[in-house]
């Protein structure tokens, strides 16, 4: 599995961001982000959470403990788009039905 630094760089590059932008987000220096990405420093728990929220991934993914970016996001790669829409519509129906008081 990838390291924290490798994951951070990957996520940053996917968003076409530079290190300075991530540094501003965390209120740290650009060189600190470089050290994170080269696994020379470890961010604080608060910074890890902030990054996970920003990139919409789990902290386990960010830390390299899991390859699942967001365990709460359900995907259906083997279904058609129409089938996925039907599942989502049914989920809304059930929510509406059982959330009535």
N, C-alpha and C positions, 0 to 999 in steps of 0.2 A: 504494500500500500504506500501511497505517497506521504511525504512528511507535511507538517503544517505549512512550512515555507513554500513547498511545491504547490500545495492547494491554494494558498493565498495568491501566489503569482498567477496561477491558472484562472482563478475567479476574477482577479483584477484585469487580466488581459482579455477575458471573455467580455467584460464590460467596457473594454477599450479605455481603461483608466490608466493614469500614470501614478507612480508611487506618491507623488506630492498630494494627489487627491485623497488617497487613503490616509496619508499622514494628517491631513486637515480633518478628516472624519474622526480620527482617534485623538487629535490634538497632541501629536508627537512629531518628531522631525522626519524628514524624508529618509535620512540615513538609518533611522530606527526601522522603518519599513523594509529597507534593503537588508538589514540584519535579520529581520523576521523571515524574509524570503530566502535568505541564505542559511537559515536555521542556526544563526549565531546568537540570537536572543529569543526569548519566549515572552509573548505579550501577557499582560495581566488577565485574570479571568474576566474582568469587565470588558476589556478590549476584545477578547475572544467572543463574548456574547454579542457585543455591538457589531462585530464583523459578520457573525452568523446571521443576525437579523438583517443586516444590510444586504448580504448576498443571498438571503433566503435559503440557507442551508442549515443543517443541524450542526451543533458543536462537535459531535462525533465525526461527522464528515470532515469538517474543517481541521480537526486535530489528527486526522488520518486513521481513526479507529473504525471507520465504516466507509464503504464505497457508495452507500445510499445517501444522496444529497439531502433529501427531505423525506423521512420515513412516514410523514403524515400526508404526503401528496400521493394520491393513488393514480396510477397510470394503467392503461389497458392497451398495450402495444399490439395485441393479437386481435383487437376488435376494430370494426369500421368506425368512422366518425359518427355515422348515424346511430350505431349501437351505443356508443359512449353518450351521445345526447339523450338517448332513451333512458339510460341508467341514471344520468343526472336529473332528468325530469322525475323519475320515480323516487329518487332520494328527496327531492323537494316536496313531492306529494306526501311522503311518509313524515317528513319534518312538520309540514303543515297539519297533517292529521293528528299527530301526537303532541303538538305544542299548544293545542287549544286548551284553555282552562275553563 
